[in-house]
Amino acid sequence: MSKNNQFSRNHLLDDLKGSSVRGGVATSIGQGIKFILNLGSTMILARLLTPYDFGLVAMVMAITSFINIFKDLGLSAATIQKSEINHDQVNTLFWINVAIGGLLLCITLALAPAVAWFYKDPRLTSVTAVLSIAFLFGGLTVQHEALLRRQMRLTEIVVIDILSVVAGILTATLCAIIGWGYWALVGMQIVTVVMHCAGVWTVSSWRPGWLVSQPRVRSMLKFGAYLTTFNFMNFFARQFDNILIGRFLGAEPLGIYSRAYSLLLVPIAQVTAPISSVAVPALSNLQLDPKRYHRYYLQAIKIIGYFSFTLVISLAALSEEVVALILGDQWMGAVPIFRIMAVAAMFQPILSTVGWIYVSLGQTRRMAMWGAIACPLIAVSFIIGLPWGVMGVATSYAACIILLAHPQLAFATKESPITPCDVYKVAARPFCVSVLVGIAIAGVRFLISPLHPLLTIFVCGLGGCSLFIIIYLVCPSVRNDLREIRLLLDSLWNKRLKA
């Protein structure tokens, strides 16, 4: 790629749809591979390690992951969103990110004893200290990866992600086998971050120079500051449940709670992450074209709806079998939590897309305003549910997400080409189809139970697929929706054949 094309993206506008589809498919394939890898590693590590090991590391991750949101300061999104950008601007942002990464490393090291004191476990001092190393490598990665995403070079990012995950999983598995316990999970985190940094620097041709004064980054810093403010509030609210459970209920309940949550979120991410990775840069390109922006956004909502609704409802209907197959019998206490979390997960894939609107239109100030309203309410919901244990926390959280769904969507779309009614109309059909498929799966499960978990999932999956095919044959509107999705994939395939 030429030096100019590292920063300009005018060459993408001629084939934005093709670039989006290619990037989305590449990311989808990568997500599928990572899902299989993570699923396999979860099945292995859940049998080599204990819920206490997972809970111990989850305690620290609740703190370090929260601190981690400051490594970026929203500057990667600013690099992607900015219509015009140059080397000096990116160079300045790079050194800001590196300085922040080093600062966060020092802060985390200083906080390590406090973390151990808070959770009343001295082992957490060394765990926190080792995990702090990730901040420095994260700061070194931000701008290189942002430039790759700006150019929609998502295939390279996918390869880097997969290799990084493989290295982390191999490290964790080896450490667990030789009896290192929770240090296996710590090693997995560090190796993954280091390998990701090395990969991004290898693929990206951009290299930083000496730091020089660059006043034109002021607007980008402002953009990033509002985005970071939202991320700060949002992440604290989302992790506050782990902090409360770890502090007042202990490591084992937190281990069960966190595994149930992650077991549900990982499959959903296979749907949302590929689309999100291309949606923000694509919508940023369309911010001056409201009609194309409107069409692109709703098309993405349609794709997310069909896949995520069906996935969440199916997982909820087969929760016992999924937990038993992936985690093992010792984790069956996660089943009721898994079901409750599925209620909130029904809404999250669609609601998460409002972030695309804020970022692509440069409205991170409004995004921060919404965070100031919603995040305290989510945190309070955890406190309300805590007296009833992990089930109370999960139930209260799900109720809060449902109550905030419409206000969140209405606020985000107020100054955009999208309206809440647009989203409801597009999402309604996938939702109804998914509910019917879920009912079919639950019915088949009731008739054939008890069987081996894998066999139950297979037979119920056939039942759900059969009903979906029937709906496809008798409902023209569903056929039209799926035909649009298929045409996107066909366009990608044809372009690759020509290449």
Buried (B, 14 or more C-beta within 10 A) or exposed (E): EEEEEBBBBEEBEEEBBBBBBBBBBBBBBBBEBBBEBBBEBBBBBBEBBBBBBBBBBBBBBBBBBBBBBBBBBBBBBBBBBBEEBBBBBBBBBBBBBBEBBBBBBEEBBEBBBEBBEBBEBEBBBEBBBBBBBBBBBBBBBBBBBBBBBBBBBBBBBBBBBBBBBBBBBBBBBEBBEEEBBBBBBBBBBBBBBBBBBBBBBEBBEBEBEEBEEBEEBEEBBBBBBBBBBBBBBBBBBBBBBBBBBBBEBBBBBBBBBBBBBBBBEBBBBBBBBBBBBBBBBBBBBBBEEEEBBBEBBBBBBBBBBBBBBBBBBBBBBBBBBBBBBBBEEEBBBBBBBBBBBBBBBBBBBBBBBBBBBBBBBBBBBBBBBBBEEBBEEBBBBBEBBBEEBBBBBBBBBBBBBEEBBEEBBEBBBEEBBBBBEBBBEBBEBBBBBBBBBBBBBBBBBEEEEEBEBEEBBEBBBEBBEEBBEEBBEEBEEBEEBBEEBEEBEEBBEEBEEEE
